[in-house]
Amino acid sequence: MCTWEEGKELQRVFLRYYKGKEVREDDLEALDTLSNTDYLEYYMENGKLFARAGTIGKMFKAKPMTPTI
């Protein structure tokens, strides 16, 4: 379980890396959490670390977050 804020951070990071993107150091903690659950996976490209949707993550269509009331 995680707090509301932690959940929002995980969602933000998931959406950022869904299609594949070079890993930013400030996202590593959230990326590690998401990769442990197979929502995201790491891969190397041209000697750089990238992340993209993993097996479970691909089951979800990436949609922009909508503000809540």
Predicted model as a PDB file, atoms N, CA, C, CB and O in Angstrom, pLDDT in the B-factor column:
MODEL        1                                                                  
ATOM      1  N   MET A   1       0.837  -1.176   0.000  1.00 59.00           N  
ATOM      2  CA  MET A   1       0.000   0.000   0.000  1.00 59.00           C  
ATOM      3  C   MET A   1       0.881   1.237   0.000  1.00 59.00           C  
ATOM      4  CB  MET A   1      -0.952  -0.001   1.207  1.00 59.00           C  
ATOM      5  O   MET A   1       2.027   1.203   0.448  1.00 59.00           O  
ATOM      6  N   CYS A   2       0.332   2.320  -0.505  1.00 74.00           N  
ATOM      7  CA  CYS A   2       1.077   3.568  -0.519  1.00 74.00           C  
ATOM      8  C   CYS A   2       0.109   4.719  -0.255  1.00 74.00           C  
ATOM      9  CB  CYS A   2       1.822   3.761  -1.874  1.00 74.00           C  
ATOM     10  O   CYS A   2      -1.110   4.549  -0.285  1.00 74.00           O  
ATOM     11  N   THR A   3       0.674   5.878   0.001  1.00 87.00           N  
ATOM     12  CA  THR A   3      -0.154   7.050   0.248  1.00 87.00           C  
ATOM     13  C   THR A   3      -0.715   7.571  -1.076  1.00 87.00           C  
ATOM     14  CB  THR A   3       0.657   8.155   0.973  1.00 87.00           C  
ATOM     15  O   THR A   3      -0.285   7.156  -2.152  1.00 87.00           O  
ATOM     16  N   TRP A   4      -1.667   8.471  -0.980  1.00 87.00           N  
ATOM     17  CA  TRP A   4      -2.282   9.090  -2.160  1.00 87.00           C  
ATOM     18  C   TRP A   4      -1.208   9.768  -3.017  1.00 87.00           C  
ATOM     19  CB  TRP A   4      -3.369  10.121  -1.737  1.00 87.00           C  
ATOM     20  O   TRP A   4      -1.197   9.623  -4.239  1.00 87.00           O  
ATOM     21  N   GLU A   5      -0.309  10.507  -2.365  1.00 89.00           N  
ATOM     22  CA  GLU A   5       0.742  11.227  -3.073  1.00 89.00           C  
ATOM     23  C   GLU A   5       1.699  10.258  -3.782  1.00 89.00           C  
ATOM     24  CB  GLU A   5       1.520  12.120  -2.098  1.00 89.00           C  
ATOM     25  O   GLU A   5       2.101  10.496  -4.921  1.00 89.00           O  
ATOM     26  N   GLU A   6       2.054   9.174  -3.102  1.00 90.00           N  
ATOM     27  CA  GLU A   6       2.930   8.173  -3.714  1.00 90.00           C  
ATOM     28  C   GLU A   6       2.251   7.518  -4.916  1.00 90.00           C  
ATOM     29  CB  GLU A   6       3.328   7.103  -2.681  1.00 90.00           C  
ATOM     30  O   GLU A   6       2.895   7.256  -5.932  1.00 90.00           O  
ATOM     31  N   GLY A   7       0.967   7.259  -4.799  1.00 90.00           N  
ATOM     32  CA  GLY A   7       0.211   6.671  -5.901  1.00 90.00           C  
ATOM     33  C   GLY A   7       0.160   7.592  -7.105  1.00 90.00           C  
ATOM     34  O   GLY A   7       0.298   7.140  -8.242  1.00 90.00           O  
ATOM     35  N   LYS A   8      -0.036   8.871  -6.866  1.00 93.00           N  
ATOM     36  CA  LYS A   8      -0.053   9.850  -7.953  1.00 93.00           C  
ATOM     37  C   LYS A   8       1.318   9.933  -8.627  1.00 93.00           C  
ATOM     38  CB  LYS A   8      -0.473  11.236  -7.423  1.00 93.00           C  
ATOM     39  O   LYS A   8       1.405  10.066  -9.848  1.00 93.00           O  
ATOM     40  N   GLU A   9       2.386   9.855  -7.832  1.00 93.00           N  
ATOM     41  CA  GLU A   9       3.744   9.879  -8.387  1.00 93.00           C  
ATOM     42  C   GLU A   9       3.983   8.642  -9.254  1.00 93.00           C  
ATOM     43  CB  GLU A   9       4.799   9.953  -7.250  1.00 93.00           C  
ATOM     44  O   GLU A   9       4.556   8.751 -10.338  1.00 93.00           O  
ATOM     45  N   LEU A  10       3.552   7.478  -8.792  1.00 93.00           N  
ATOM     46  CA  LEU A  10       3.704   6.252  -9.576  1.00 93.00           C  
ATOM     47  C   LEU A  10       2.924   6.347 -10.882  1.00 93.00           C  
ATOM     48  CB  LEU A  10       3.237   5.031  -8.767  1.00 93.00           C  
ATOM     49  O   LEU A  10       3.403   5.906 -11.927  1.00 93.00           O  
ATOM     50  N   GLN A  11       1.734   6.916 -10.826  1.00 92.00           N  
ATOM     51  CA  GLN A  11       0.912   7.078 -12.024  1.00 92.00           C  
ATOM     52  C   GLN A  11       1.584   8.049 -13.000  1.00 92.00           C  
ATOM     53  CB  GLN A  11      -0.504   7.582 -11.647  1.00 92.00           C  
ATOM     54  O   GLN A  11       1.608   7.799 -14.205  1.00 92.00           O  
ATOM     55  N   ARG A  12       2.122   9.139 -12.491  1.00 94.00           N  
ATOM     56  CA  ARG A  12       2.793  10.126 -13.327  1.00 94.00           C  
ATOM     57  C   ARG A  12       3.988   9.492 -14.041  1.00 94.00           C  
ATOM     58  CB  ARG A  12       3.248  11.333 -12.480  1.00 94.00           C  
ATOM     59  O   ARG A  12       4.173   9.679 -15.243  1.00 94.00           O  
ATOM     60  N   VAL A  13       4.792   8.744 -13.291  1.00 95.00           N  
ATOM     61  CA  VAL A  13       5.975   8.098 -13.869  1.00 95.00           C  
ATOM     62  C   VAL A  13       5.557   7.028 -14.875  1.00 95.00           C  
ATOM     63  CB  VAL A  13       6.855   7.475 -12.758  1.00 95.00           C  
ATOM     64  O   VAL A  13       6.162   6.918 -15.941  1.00 95.00           O  
ATOM     65  N   PHE A  14       4.549   6.250 -14.557  1.00 94.00           N  
ATOM     66  CA  PHE A  14       4.059   5.225 -15.479  1.00 94.00           C  
ATOM     67  C   PHE A  14       3.653   5.848 -16.812  1.00 94.00           C  
ATOM     68  CB  PHE A  14       2.870   4.468 -14.861  1.00 94.00           C  
ATOM     69  O   PHE A  14       4.024   5.344 -17.872  1.00 94.00           O  
ATOM     70  N   LEU A  15       2.897   6.935 -16.762  1.00 93.00           N  
ATOM     71  CA  LEU A  15       2.450   7.587 -17.988  1.00 93.00           C  
ATOM     72  C   LEU A  15       3.616   8.194 -18.757  1.00 93.00           C  
ATOM     73  CB  LEU A  15       1.425   8.663 -17.666  1.00 93.00           C  
ATOM     74  O   LEU A  15       3.615   8.175 -19.988  1.00 93.00           O  
ATOM     75  N   ARG A  16       4.604   8.728 -18.059  1.00 95.00           N  
ATOM     76  CA  ARG A  16       5.765   9.338 -18.710  1.00 95.00           C  
ATOM     77  C   ARG A  16       6.560   8.299 -19.505  1.00 95.00           C  
ATOM     78  CB  ARG A  16       6.671  10.009 -17.665  1.00 95.00           C  
ATOM     79  O   ARG A  16       7.040   8.593 -20.599  1.00 95.00           O  
ATOM     80  N   TYR A  17       6.698   7.097 -18.964  1.00 96.00           N  
ATOM     81  CA  TYR A  17       7.555   6.086 -19.580  1.00 96.00           C  
ATOM     82  C   TYR A  17       6.793   5.024 -20.359  1.00 96.00           C  
ATOM     83  CB  TYR A  17       8.376   5.424 -18.530  1.00 96.00           C  
ATOM     84  O   TYR A  17       7.415   4.098 -20.879  1.00 96.00           O  
ATOM     85  N   TYR A  18       5.493   5.118 -20.460  1.00 94.00           N  
ATOM     86  CA  TYR A  18       4.668   4.085 -21.078  1.00 94.00           C  
ATOM     87  C   TYR A  18       5.186   3.673 -22.465  1.00 94.00           C  
ATOM     88  CB  TYR A  18       3.232   4.574 -21.190  1.00 94.00           C  
ATOM     89  O   TYR A  18       5.339   2.482 -22.736  1.00 94.00           O  
ATOM     90  N   LYS A  19       5.452   4.635 -23.329  1.00 94.00           N  
ATOM     91  CA  LYS A  19       5.871   4.336 -24.707  1.00 94.00           C  
ATOM     92  C   LYS A  19       7.374   4.152 -24.842  1.00 94.00           C  
ATOM     93  CB  LYS A  19       5.421   5.439 -25.633  1.00 94.00           C  
ATOM     94  O   LYS A  19       7.856   3.790 -25.916  1.00 94.00           O  
ATOM     95  N   GLY A  20       8.113   4.392 -23.784  1.00 95.00           N  
ATOM     96  CA  GLY A  20       9.563   4.261 -23.823  1.00 95.00           C  
ATOM     97  C   GLY A  20      10.228   5.621 -23.781  1.00 95.00           C  
ATOM     98  O   GLY A  20       9.918   6.511 -24.573  1.00 95.00           O  
ATOM     99  N   LYS A  21      11.158   5.764 -22.834  1.00 96.00           N  
ATOM    100  CA  LYS A  21      11.835   7.045 -22.658  1.00 96.00           C  
ATOM    101  C   LYS A  21      13.112   6.799 -21.872  1.00 96.00           C  
ATOM    102  CB  LYS A  21      10.917   8.084 -21.933  1.00 96.00           C  
ATOM    103  O   LYS A  21      13.186   5.882 -21.053  1.00 96.00           O  
ATOM    104  N   GLU A  22      14.119   7.630 -22.129  1.00 97.00           N  
ATOM    105  CA  GLU A  22      15.361   7.517 -21.383  1.00 97.00           C  
ATOM    106  C   GLU A  22      15.099   7.814 -19.912  1.00 97.00           C  
ATOM    107  CB  GLU A  22      16.435   8.470 -21.953  1.00 97.00           C  
ATOM    108  O   GLU A  22      14.374   8.753 -19.581  1.00 97.00           O  
ATOM    109  N   VAL A  23      15.689   7.014 -19.035  1.00 97.00           N  
ATOM    110  CA  VAL A  23      15.457   7.110 -17.592  1.00 97.00           C  
ATOM    111  C   VAL A  23      16.124   8.354 -17.025  1.00 97.00           C  
ATOM    112  CB  VAL A  23      15.979   5.853 -16.874  1.00 97.00           C  
ATOM    113  O   VAL A  23      17.292   8.636 -17.296  1.00 97.00           O  
ATOM    114  N   ARG A  24      15.355   9.091 -16.232  1.00 96.00           N  
ATOM    115  CA  ARG A  24      15.883  10.231 -15.486  1.00 96.00           C  
ATOM    116  C   ARG A  24      16.188   9.771 -14.068  1.00 96.00           C  
ATOM    117  CB  ARG A  24      14.876  11.431 -15.484  1.00 96.00           C  
ATOM    118  O   ARG A  24      15.424   9.007 -13.477  1.00 96.00           O  
ATOM    119  N   GLU A  25      17.293  10.234 -13.532  1.00 95.00           N  
ATOM    120  CA  GLU A  25      17.738   9.789 -12.209  1.00 95.00           C  
ATOM    121  C   GLU A  25      16.708  10.083 -11.115  1.00 95.00           C  
ATOM    122  CB  GLU A  25      19.058  10.454 -11.857  1.00 95.00           C  
ATOM    123  O   GLU A  25      16.563   9.288 -10.187  1.00 95.00           O  
ATOM    124  N   ASP A  26      15.998  11.197 -11.204  1.00 95.00           N  
ATOM    125  CA  ASP A  26      15.027  11.537 -10.164  1.00 95.00           C  
ATOM    126  C   ASP A  26      13.777  10.653 -10.203  1.00 95.00           C  
ATOM    127  CB  ASP A  26      14.623  12.987 -10.300  1.00 95.00           C  
ATOM    128  O   ASP A  26      12.968  10.701  -9.276  1.00 95.00           O  
ATOM    129  N   ASP A  27      13.605   9.856 -11.243  1.00 96.00           N  
ATOM    130  CA  ASP A  27      12.469   8.934 -11.341  1.00 96.00           C  
ATOM    131  C   ASP A  27      12.827   7.503 -10.939  1.00 96.00           C  
ATOM    132  CB  ASP A  27      11.928   8.938 -12.752  1.00 96.00           C  
ATOM    133  O   ASP A  27      11.959   6.630 -10.949  1.00 96.00           O  
ATOM    134  N   LEU A  28      14.080   7.251 -10.590  1.00 95.00           N  
ATOM    135  CA  LEU A  28      14.540   5.868 -10.364  1.00 95.00           C  
ATOM    136  C   LEU A  28      13.765   5.129  -9.277  1.00 95.00           C  
ATOM    137  CB  LEU A  28      15.999   5.876 -10.000  1.00 95.00           C  
ATOM    138  O   LEU A  28      13.455   3.950  -9.449  1.00 95.00           O  
ATOM    139  N   GLU A  29      13.446   5.782  -8.174  1.00 94.00           N  
ATOM    140  CA  GLU A  29      12.737   5.088  -7.088  1.00 94.00           C  
ATOM    141  C   GLU A  29      11.370   4.596  -7.567  1.00 94.00           C  
ATOM    142  CB  GLU A  29      12.569   6.023  -5.864  1.00 94.00           C  
ATOM    143  O   GLU A  29      11.005   3.444  -7.331  1.00 94.00           O  
ATOM    144  N   ALA A  30      10.619   5.466  -8.236  1.00 95.00           N  
ATOM    145  CA  ALA A  30       9.300   5.072  -8.746  1.00 95.00           C  
ATOM    146  C   ALA A  30       9.448   4.025  -9.851  1.00 95.00           C  
ATOM    147  CB  ALA A  30       8.529   6.307  -9.276  1.00 95.00           C  
ATOM    148  O   ALA A  30       8.656   3.085  -9.920  1.00 95.00           O  
ATOM    149  N   LEU A  31      10.448   4.179 -10.707  1.00 96.00           N  
ATOM    150  CA  LEU A  31      10.667   3.208 -11.778  1.00 96.00           C  
ATOM    151  C   LEU A  31      11.007   1.829 -11.220  1.00 96.00           C  
ATOM    152  CB  LEU A  31      11.784   3.685 -12.705  1.00 96.00           C  
ATOM    153  O   LEU A  31      10.532   0.818 -11.735  1.00 96.00           O  
ATOM    154  N   ASP A  32      11.819   1.783 -10.178  1.00 95.00           N  
ATOM    155  CA  ASP A  32      12.145   0.501  -9.554  1.00 95.00           C  
ATOM    156  C   ASP A  32      10.888  -0.168  -9.008  1.00 95.00           C  
ATOM    157  CB  ASP A  32      13.174   0.694  -8.429  1.00 95.00           C  
ATOM    158  O   ASP A  32      10.699  -1.374  -9.172  1.00 95.00           O  
ATOM    159  N   THR A  33      10.033   0.613  -8.362  1.00 93.00           N  
ATOM    160  CA  THR A  33       8.783   0.068  -7.829  1.00 93.00           C  
ATOM    161  C   THR A  33       7.919  -0.482  -8.957  1.00 93.00           C  
ATOM    162  CB  THR A  33       8.011   1.146  -7.041  1.00 93.00           C  
ATOM    163  O   THR A  33       7.384  -1.586  -8.851  1.00 93.00           O  
ATOM    164  N   LEU A  34       7.781   0.284 -10.038  1.00 95.00           N  
ATOM    165  CA  LEU A  34       6.943  -0.144 -11.150  1.00 95.00           C  
ATOM    166  C   LEU A  34       7.543  -1.327 -11.905  1.00 95.00           C  
ATOM    167  CB  LEU A  34       6.723   1.011 -12.102  1.00 95.00           C  
ATOM    168  O   LEU A  34       6.805  -2.173 -12.410  1.00 95.00           O  
ATOM    169  N   SER A  35       8.858  -1.397 -11.986  1.00 94.00           N  
ATOM    170  CA  SER A  35       9.472  -2.528 -12.691  1.00 94.00           C  
ATOM    171  C   SER A  35       9.391  -3.805 -11.860  1.00 94.00           C  
ATOM    172  CB  SER A  35      10.937  -2.215 -13.030  1.00 94.00           C  
ATOM    173  O   SER A  35       9.342  -4.900 -12.419  1.00 94.00           O  
ATOM    174  N   ASN A  36       9.378  -3.681 -10.546  1.00 93.00           N  
ATOM    175  CA  ASN A  36       9.222  -4.861  -9.687  1.00 93.00           C  
ATOM    176  C   ASN A  36       7.840  -5.487  -9.837  1.00 93.00           C  
ATOM    177  CB  ASN A  36       9.464  -4.488  -8.225  1.00 93.00           C  
ATOM    178  O   ASN A  36       7.670  -6.681  -9.588  1.00 93.00           O  
ATOM    179  N   THR A  37       6.860  -4.696 -10.238  1.00 90.00           N  
ATOM    180  CA  THR A  37       5.501  -5.200 -10.429  1.00 90.00           C  
ATOM    181  C   THR A  37       5.206  -5.495 -11.894  1.00 90.00           C  
ATOM    182  CB  THR A  37       4.491  -4.200  -9.891  1.00 90.00           C  
ATOM    183  O   THR A  37       4.091  -5.896 -12.226  1.00 90.00           O  
ATOM    184  N   ASP A  38       6.189  -5.302 -12.780  1.00 92.00           N  
ATOM    185  CA  ASP A  38       6.087  -5.551 -14.218  1.00 92.00           C  
ATOM    186  C   ASP A  38       5.164  -4.575 -14.937  1.00 92.00           C  
ATOM    187  CB  ASP A  38       5.604  -6.951 -14.453  1.00 92.00           C  
ATOM    188  O   ASP A  38       4.709  -4.856 -16.046  1.00 92.00           O  
ATOM    189  N   TYR A  39       4.885  -3.431 -14.316  1.00 94.00           N  
ATOM    190  CA  TYR A  39       4.157  -2.376 -15.022  1.00 94.00           C  
ATOM    191  C   TYR A  39       5.091  -1.701 -16.023  1.00 94.00           C  
ATOM    192  CB  TYR A  39       3.577  -1.332 -14.022  1.00 94.00           C  
ATOM    193  O   TYR A  39       4.666  -1.340 -17.121  1.00 94.00           O  
ATOM    194  N   LEU A  40       6.350  -1.531 -15.656  1.00 96.00           N  
ATOM    195  CA  LEU A  40       7.366  -0.984 -16.546  1.00 96.00           C  
ATOM    196  C   LEU A  40       8.550  -1.938 -16.581  1.00 96.00           C  
ATOM    197  CB  LEU A  40       7.810   0.436 -16.090  1.00 96.00           C  
ATOM    198  O   LEU A  40       8.751  -2.726 -15.657  1.00 96.00           O  
ATOM    199  N   GLU A  41       9.338  -1.861 -17.660  1.00 96.00           N  
ATOM    200  CA  GLU A  41      10.539  -2.668 -17.773  1.00 96.00           C  
ATOM    201  C   GLU A  41      11.682  -1.791 -18.260  1.00 96.00           C  
ATOM    202  CB  GLU A  41      10.317  -3.867 -18.726  1.00 96.00           C  
ATOM    203  O   GLU A  41      11.476  -0.823 -18.993  1.00 96.00           O  
ATOM    204  N   TYR A  42      12.870  -2.144 -17.844  1.00 97.00           N  
ATOM    205  CA  TYR A  42      14.069  -1.440 -18.295  1.00 97.00           C  
ATOM    206  C   TYR A  42      14.616  -2.108 -19.542  1.00 97.00           C  
ATOM    207  CB  TYR A  42      15.142  -1.407 -17.185  1.00 97.00           C  
ATOM    208  O   TYR A  42      14.447  -3.311 -19.744  1.00 97.00           O  
ATOM    209  N   TYR A  43      15.277  -1.309 -20.382  1.00 97.00           N  
ATOM    210  CA  TYR A  43      16.012  -1.842 -21.523  1.00 97.00           C  
ATOM    211  C   TYR A  43      17.126  -0.865 -21.888  1.00 97.00           C  
ATOM    212  CB  TYR A  43      15.064  -2.088 -22.737  1.00 97.00           C  
ATOM    213  O   TYR A  43      17.072   0.317 -21.549  1.00 97.00           O  
ATOM    214  N   MET A  44      18.128  -1.379 -22.582  1.00 97.00           N  
ATOM    215  CA  MET A  44      19.271  -0.559 -22.995  1.00 97.00           C  
ATOM    216  C   MET A  44      19.157  -0.247 -24.478  1.00 97.00           C  
ATOM    217  CB  MET A  44      20.615  -1.276 -22.690  1.00 97.00           C  
ATOM    218  O   MET A  44      18.768  -1.095 -25.281  1.00 97.00           O  
ATOM    219  N   GLU A  45      19.503   0.978 -24.821  1.00 95.00           N  
ATOM    220  CA  GLU A  45      19.529   1.391 -26.216  1.00 95.00           C  
ATOM    221  C   GLU A  45      20.684   2.365 -26.402  1.00 95.00           C  
ATOM    222  CB  GLU A  45      18.172   2.035 -26.644  1.00 95.00           C  
ATOM    223  O   GLU A  45      20.732   3.409 -25.751  1.00 95.00           O  
ATOM    224  N   ASN A  46      21.604   2.029 -27.282  1.00 96.00           N  
ATOM    225  CA  ASN A  46      22.794   2.860 -27.526  1.00 96.00           C  
ATOM    226  C   ASN A  46      23.547   3.174 -26.239  1.00 96.00           C  
ATOM    227  CB  ASN A  46      22.395   4.161 -28.213  1.00 96.00           C  
ATOM    228  O   ASN A  46      24.051   4.285 -26.070  1.00 96.00           O  
ATOM    229  N   GLY A  47      23.626   2.212 -25.339  1.00 96.00           N  
ATOM    230  CA  GLY A  47      24.358   2.375 -24.096  1.00 96.00           C  
ATOM    231  C   GLY A  47      23.652   3.208 -23.048  1.00 96.00           C  
ATOM    232  O   GLY A  47      24.256   3.551 -22.031  1.00 96.00           O  
ATOM    233  N   LYS A  48      22.384   3.546 -23.265  1.00 97.00           N  
ATOM    234  CA  LYS A  48      21.618   4.341 -22.304  1.00 97.00           C  
ATOM    235  C   LYS A  48      20.463   3.511 -21.766  1.00 97.00           C  
ATOM    236  CB  LYS A  48      21.092   5.648 -22.956  1.00 97.00           C  
ATOM    237  O   LYS A  48      19.928   2.648 -22.462  1.00 97.00           O  
ATOM    238  N   LEU A  49      20.085   3.777 -20.523  1.00 97.00           N  
ATOM    239  CA  LEU A  49      19.002   3.058 -19.863  1.00 97.00           C  
ATOM    240  C   LEU A  49      17.663   3.713 -20.190  1.00 97.00           C  
ATOM    241  CB  LEU A  49      19.225   3.016 -18.336  1.00 97.00           C  
ATOM    242  O   LEU A  49      17.490   4.921 -20.027  1.00 97.00           O  
ATOM    243  N   PHE A  50      16.727   2.897 -20.651  1.00 98.00           N  
ATOM    244  CA  PHE A  50      15.378   3.348 -20.981  1.00 98.00           C  
ATOM    245  C   PHE A  50      14.370   2.512 -20.195  1.00 98.00           C  
ATOM    246  CB  PHE A  50      15.110   3.245 -22.515  1.00 98.00           C  
ATOM    247  O   PHE A  50      14.709   1.457 -19.659  1.00 98.00           O  
ATOM    248  N   ALA A  51      13.134   2.991 -20.133  1.00 97.00           N  
ATOM    249  CA  ALA A  51      12.034   2.242 -19.516  1.00 97.00           C  
ATOM    250  C   ALA A  51      10.810   2.363 -20.419  1.00 97.00           C  
ATOM    251  CB  ALA A  51      11.720   2.769 -18.066  1.00 97.00           C  
ATOM    252  O   ALA A  51      10.625   3.369 -21.104  1.00 97.00           O  
ATOM    253  N   ARG A  52       9.976   1.318 -20.408  1.00 96.00           N  
ATOM    254  CA  ARG A  52       8.736   1.294 -21.185  1.00 96.00           C  
ATOM    255  C   ARG A  52       7.752   0.364 -20.489  1.00 96.00           C  
ATOM    256  CB  ARG A  52       8.993   0.834 -22.660  1.00 96.00           C  
ATOM    257  O   ARG A  52       8.106  -0.325 -19.533  1.00 96.00           O  
ATOM    258  N   ALA A  53       6.530   0.351 -20.970  1.00 94.00           N  
ATOM    259  CA  ALA A  53       5.501  -0.501 -20.382  1.00 94.00           C  
ATOM    260  C   ALA A  53       5.932  -1.957 -20.419  1.00 94.00           C  
ATOM    261  CB  ALA A  53       4.167  -0.323 -21.116  1.00 94.00           C  
ATOM    262  O   ALA A  53       6.423  -2.443 -21.438  1.00 94.00           O  
ATOM    263  N   GLY A  54       5.747  -2.651 -19.298  1.00 93.00           N  
ATOM    264  CA  GLY A  54       6.061  -4.071 -19.204  1.00 93.00           C  
ATOM    265  C   GLY A  54       4.835  -4.906 -19.530  1.00 93.00           C  
ATOM    266  O   GLY A  54       3.853  -4.403 -20.075  1.00 93.00           O  
ATOM    267  N   THR A  55       4.903  -6.173 -19.194  1.00 90.00           N  
ATOM    268  CA  THR A  55       3.823  -7.113 -19.503  1.00 90.00           C  
ATOM    269  C   THR A  55       2.482  -6.656 -18.936  1.00 90.00           C  
ATOM    270  CB  THR A  55       4.162  -8.493 -18.963  1.00 90.00           C  
ATOM    271  O   THR A  55       1.484  -6.623 -19.656  1.00 90.00           O  
ATOM    272  N   ILE A  56       2.453  -6.310 -17.674  1.00 91.00           N  
ATOM    273  CA  ILE A  56       1.199  -5.861 -17.050  1.00 91.00           C  
ATOM    274  C   ILE A  56       0.845  -4.466 -17.530  1.00 91.00           C  
ATOM    275  CB  ILE A  56       1.311  -5.881 -15.510  1.00 91.00           C  
ATOM    276  O   ILE A  56      -0.320  -4.180 -17.807  1.00 91.00           O  
ATOM    277  N   GLY A  57       1.840  -3.595 -17.632  1.00 90.00           N  
ATOM    278  CA  GLY A  57       1.596  -2.218 -18.052  1.00 90.00           C  
ATOM    279  C   GLY A  57       0.967  -2.098 -19.424  1.00 90.00           C  
ATOM    280  O   GLY A  57       0.196  -1.171 -19.673  1.00 90.00           O  
ATOM    281  N   LYS A  58       1.284  -3.025 -20.322  1.00 90.00           N  
ATOM    282  CA  LYS A  58       0.728  -2.984 -21.674  1.00 90.00           C  
ATOM    283  C   LYS A  58      -0.768  -3.269 -21.699  1.00 90.00           C  
ATOM    284  CB  LYS A  58       1.446  -3.977 -22.557  1.00 90.00           C  
ATOM    285  O   LYS A  58      -1.430  -2.997 -22.701  1.00 90.00           O  
ATOM    286  N   MET A  59      -1.306  -3.808 -20.621  1.00 90.00           N  
ATOM    287  CA  MET A  59      -2.741  -4.065 -20.552  1.00 90.00           C  
ATOM    288  C   MET A  59      -3.541  -2.777 -20.366  1.00 90.00           C  
ATOM    289  CB  MET A  59      -3.044  -5.030 -19.416  1.00 90.00           C  
ATOM    290  O   MET A  59      -4.759  -2.764 -20.545  1.00 90.00           O  
ATOM    291  N   PHE A  60      -2.856  -1.706 -20.011  1.00 83.00           N  
ATOM    292  CA  PHE A  60      -3.507  -0.431 -19.771  1.00 83.00           C  
ATOM    293  C   PHE A  60      -3.163   0.532 -20.894  1.00 83.00           C  
ATOM    294  CB  PHE A  60      -3.094   0.151 -18.406  1.00 83.00           C  
ATOM    295  O   PHE A  60      -2.007   0.623 -21.308  1.00 83.00           O  
ATOM    296  N   LYS A  61      -4.148   1.240 -21.379  1.00 73.00           N  
ATOM    297  CA  LYS A  61      -3.892   2.250 -22.397  1.00 73.00           C  
ATOM    298  C   LYS A  61      -3.480   3.524 -21.669  1.00 73.00           C  
ATOM    299  CB  LYS A  61      -5.154   2.487 -23.317  1.00 73.00           C  
ATOM    300  O   LYS A  61      -4.184   3.986 -20.772  1.00 73.00           O  
ATOM    301  N   ALA A  62      -2.351   4.085 -22.053  1.00 61.00           N  
ATOM    302  CA  ALA A  62      -1.859   5.300 -21.409  1.00 61.00           C  
ATOM    303  C   ALA A  62      -2.759   6.474 -21.794  1.00 61.00           C  
ATOM    304  CB  ALA A  62      -0.379   5.584 -21.810  1.00 61.00           C  
ATOM    305  O   ALA A  62      -2.909   6.798 -22.972  1.00 61.00           O  
ATOM    306  N   LYS A  63      -3.350   7.099 -20.788  1.00 63.00           N  
ATOM    307  CA  LYS A  63      -4.181   8.259 -20.995  1.00 63.00           C  
ATOM    308  C   LYS A  63      -3.646   9.382 -20.104  1.00 63.00           C  
ATOM    309  CB  LYS A  63      -5.679   7.943 -20.690  1.00 63.00           C  
ATOM    310  O   LYS A  63      -3.156   9.118 -19.006  1.00 63.00           O  
ATOM    311  N   PRO A  64      -3.735  10.612 -20.559  1.00 60.00           N  
ATOM    312  CA  PRO A  64      -3.301  11.721 -19.708  1.00 60.00           C  
ATOM    313  C   PRO A  64      -4.134  11.753 -18.425  1.00 60.00           C  
ATOM    314  CB  PRO A  64      -3.417  13.072 -20.464  1.00 60.00           C  
ATOM    315  O   PRO A  64      -5.319  11.421 -18.432  1.00 60.00           O  
ATOM    316  N   MET A  65      -3.502  12.152 -17.341  1.00 58.00           N  
ATOM    317  CA  MET A  65      -4.219  12.251 -16.071  1.00 58.00           C  
ATOM    318  C   MET A  65      -5.193  13.419 -16.141  1.00 58.00           C  
ATOM    319  CB  MET A  65      -3.231  12.427 -14.881  1.00 58.00           C  
ATOM    320  O   MET A  65      -4.871  14.470 -16.695  1.00 58.00           O  
ATOM    321  N   THR A  66      -6.368  13.237 -15.588  1.00 61.00           N  
ATOM    322  CA  THR A  66      -7.336  14.316 -15.527  1.00 61.00           C  
ATOM    323  C   THR A  66      -7.382  14.843 -14.098  1.00 61.00           C  
ATOM    324  CB  THR A  66      -8.741  13.839 -15.996  1.00 61.00           C  
ATOM    325  O   THR A  66      -7.268  14.073 -13.144  1.00 61.00           O  
ATOM    326  N   PRO A  67      -7.547  16.139 -13.954  1.00 63.00           N  
ATOM    327  CA  PRO A  67      -7.606  16.685 -12.598  1.00 63.00           C  
ATOM    328  C   PRO A  67      -8.850  16.172 -11.862  1.00 63.00           C  
ATOM    329  CB  PRO A  67      -7.608  18.230 -12.640  1.00 63.00           C  
ATOM    330  O   PRO A  67      -9.913  15.993 -12.457  1.00 63.00           O  
ATOM    331  N   THR A  68      -8.691  15.945 -10.584  1.00 59.00           N  
ATOM    332  CA  THR A  68      -9.827  15.508  -9.770  1.00 59.00           C  
ATOM    333  C   THR A  68     -10.293  16.647  -8.894  1.00 59.00           C  
ATOM    334  CB  THR A  68      -9.457  14.286  -8.910  1.00 59.00           C  
ATOM    335  O   THR A  68      -9.537  17.571  -8.594  1.00 59.00           O  
ATOM    336  N   ILE A  69     -11.513  16.573  -8.498  1.00 53.00           N  
ATOM    337  CA  ILE A  69     -12.083  17.618  -7.655  1.00 53.00           C  
ATOM    338  C   ILE A  69     -11.682  17.422  -6.218  1.00 53.00           C  
ATOM    339  CB  ILE A  69     -13.596  17.644  -7.773  1.00 53.00           C  
ATOM    340  O   ILE A  69     -12.070  18.209  -5.355  1.00 53.00           O  
TER     341      ILE A  69                                                      
ENDMDL                                                                          
END                                                                             
